[in-house]
Amino acid sequence: MTPAALLVVLVGLAMVGYVMGKSRAIATVGGNRGVRNLHSLPSYYGALTALWCAVPALLILGLWVAFQDTILVKLVTAHMPAAVRSLSSNELSLVLNDVRNVVDGNVPLANARPEVRAAAEEYLELRGISRTALTALAIAAALVFMIVARARITPAFRARNAVERIIEFALIGCSLIAVLTTVGIIASVAFEAARFFGKVPWYEFLFGLQWSPQTAIRADQVGSSGSFGAVPLFWGTAMISGIAMLIAVPIGLFSAIYLAEYAHRRFRTWTKPFLEVLAGIPTVVYGFFAALTVGPALRTWGEAIGLSVASESALSAGLVMGIMIVPFVSSLADDMITAVPQSLRDGAYALGATKSETIRQVVVRAALPGIVGGVLLAISRAIGETMIVVMAAGLAANLTANPFEAVTTVTVQIVTLLVGDQEFDSPKTLAAFALGLVLFLVTLGLNILALHIVKKYREQYE
Amino acid sequence: MSNPGERPASTSRTPKETAALVAKTLNRRYWAERRFRFYGLSAVILGIVFVLFLFITIFAKGMSTFQQSYIKLEVFYDPAIIDPNGTRKPEEIANADYLQLVRASMKARFPQVEGRKETRDLTRLVSGGAAFDLRSRVMSTADLIGQRETQWVLASDDVDMLMKGRIQRPTEEQPGPLSMDQVTWIDQLLKEDALELRFNTTFFSHGDSREPEQAGVWGAVMGSLFTLALTLLLSFPIGVAAAIYLEEFAHKNRWTDIIEVNINNLAAVPSIVFGLLGLAVFIGFFGLPRSAPLVGALVLTLLTLPTIIIASRAALKGVPPSIREAALGMGASKIQMVTHHVLPLAMPGMLTGTIIGMARALGETAPLLMIGMVAFIVDVPKSFTDPATVLPVQVFLWSDSPERAFVERTSGAIIVLLGFLIVMNATAVVLRNKFERRW
């Protein structure tokens, strides 16, 4: 039975279990009139039986499907002729790919090479055995648990509490997914990064000034060494983020102040959604805008005043990224400013301060920790932004302070290293994970710091 | 300060002196006030100008995508070309050279054109896709062989660009992608009403193509649809369940603190890192197929979960405790209280948060690049495991293409993408306004 068919069967069995549990509960108290003698409503007994029937069997099914392929491939590889097994891992994966194509029916069995054909036949046979075993095991589990659960039903049995405990465990499980995601990110990225640092020393990666990740296809190729000094990338990221913040912080802060303190209510309700539109536009649209409109425009203006601006410059990427971050800064700053108690403003007015003096010397200062936290969050956003820089900043790993030149960033390099065909164990691919690790750690640090500041500040006025 | 009349000599000012000092600086302070206010207003206006500028440039570049140049051809379905052996077998008909039909009917229209190069240039006015269209027409109705018919076929991208005024007419000094001869023929076609702009159905019904005039967004739209449907199916129940646990059941302790900090941090992790996770775990470890909506949906689920959990928790917080107390007081269990009373009241808020999360997922590009959804895929995906691409990735792919006509297509795809986003966000706003309750 295919896993999909098995799933349908199990769902059907669970329904049967529901009916059986419910009727059994009613039968124990002698028909519908005795239902009041049951601890829980009859449907809870049905639900409990159905859950016992379905959950263990589904767990078996899920685990089996997740690991079946990996195990089968291992077995098949182990039985391949020695000549094939001794191939390099790349060539071996090509052979396995052929096998997979035959198995999936993309290539007819008769057309395949003999070793591929043998492997495919073995794979299909093993898969057949595995499926039979899975079907038997899952259905047996479903039936056994269903019968046991049904047998335990007595009028005093607390079915509702049991069902609710299962639901609560399910809820806990769902909330753990967030933790598992973090663990998954750290584990996967750190694992691959560790492999990278096994090939390239970490100090060379963190402090090296030369980035050219091309590794050779042949050993005798020119420039085959490949150097992985990431400082130019860190510098490019910092420069573009810096330009973005130079745009985003003043505009975001001033518009938040104006909308929160000065603007007429009607003006506010009309303009705020307008600014929030900027936050909803996909970054790939900003990237297109930066690459096709802003970049060439800057180039033309630069030529007009005698500056040479690269068509993919740090400036155009930074400018557009700044626009993207404006609503982020302004909405956070707005939260912080409106959280400042009115009494502080009234106090300042009573001392004769003008509105702008009150804002500058009282409101902004009182809100400063929150604003700083918001700006830190915005910086972490700018560092992790990908599409704008991929499309507008270029690939040249220049170590330059000139914003009119092309630079490259951590995220751009991750994308260029991983998009397209790749071998999984070349330093080139692994370098992307090392960069990812750095990116994750830096943004995580900034976030924790920022959230801590914001939280502390919020509590201050609550 | 026992005696208010006595002050330290150095800072002592009579009220009069203070008033004079204030009066002297007042003008300056009022100016500063106006200046400050002006800065604020200009920041707001600058923001609005950005929005308008962005939308106007995209629309100005992209609106013409929805029209496409078509050329009227008098096609003669010549049996000698389509079916030289007279067998009428489908496989022979399928392999015939349909470009020759196009060439023949173009030559019939312009009998003065001679020579190989000229004929080739003439045929190039028509898109390569025209041959495919003629083929599928013959394949569906075999009776056409030997008949004559008037067909509107796709013009090539260069003709299209000239029609839309995106490229200049070539001159002797400035040759363009079209030759002088070709422009003369185009003028003649225009004069005979055999070349016109019509609604671009190809754009909305085809997958990707290397030829701009044959490229469409339908494949990407379907890919986005498959990916988002699965994302919604996974992330909404999980997100709501997690929010219910954290808000209604969890005791405040170190463990739940960790979960909470975790969720807040995940919401701010760069999306590309989620792509790395997807590549290493779903593709590398579990061996799921590359480029499939299935993997895209798994990655986007993890990406949108924090947003949905945070919004759902806020919605649960908005339900007043009195409802809970009343339910518990009537003998409901905690689960009954949540499912019968709290959840229905919090549902609109949760749905709003989910729609906003989905809108974010729809616009997400970077993590999908990592899991291989950038492949060039012509076919429209039909299932969760078919190779597919999504709308924002299609925008990225087209924006990289050198052809002039792809700039227009890219903007057109962006307009489609923005259209979806506007609909989603408008739904969220309507939902919020309609069901929002003040207690």
Interface residues (C-beta under 8 A of the other chain):
Chain A: A66 D69 T70 V73 R160 N161 E164 I167 E168 A170 L171 I172 C174 S175 L176 I177 A178 V179 T181 T182 G184 I185 S188 V189 F191 E192 P250 I251 G252 L253 F254 S255 I257 Y258 L259 E261 Y262 A263 T271 F274 L275 V277 L278 G280 I281 P282 T283 V284 V285 G287 F288 F289 A291 L292 T293 I323 V326 P327 S330 G352 T354 K355 S356 E357 I359 R360 L377 S380 R381 I383 G384 E385 T386 M387 V390 M391 T411 I414 V415 L418 V419 F424 A432 F433 G436 L439 F440 T443 L444 N447 I448 L451
Chain B: V22 R29 Y30 A32 E33 R35 F36 R37 Y39 G40 L41 S42 A43 V44 L46 G47 I48 F50 V51 L54 T57 I58 K61 P237 I238 G239 A241 A242 I244 Y245 L246 F249 A250 I258 I259 V261 N262 I263 N264 N265 L266 A268 V269 P270 S271 I272 V273 F274 L276 L277 L279 A280 V281 G284 F285 F286 G287 L302 L305 P306 I309 S333 K334 I335 A359 L362 G363 E364 T365 A366 L369 M370 V374 P392 V393 V395 F396 S399 V407 T410 S411 I414 L417 L418 L421 N425
